C-alpha cells in the first residue's frame, strides 16, 4: 500500500524535480538575467525545488545559490 501523501512520480518527473536540474536551471537563469539566483525548498512533493532571485529567497529555505560575476576586466 502506498502513502497517499507521497505521489508516485515517473522517472522523467523525478529527473525534472531533482536538485541537479534545479541547480542547472538556476545557473541558466543567473547567466541570462545577470543576477544572483537561489534554489529553495518548497515543501511541495510535486515541485520540491524552485528557482528564485536570491534577494527573494525565503529565510531558511535556500538549498543552493548561484552568484554571478559581472567582472568584464582582464
Secondary structure, 3 states (H helix, E strand, C coil): CCCCCCCCCCHHHHHHCCHHHHHHHHHHHHHHHCCCEEEEEEEECCEEEEEEEHHHCCCCCEEEEECCCCCCCC
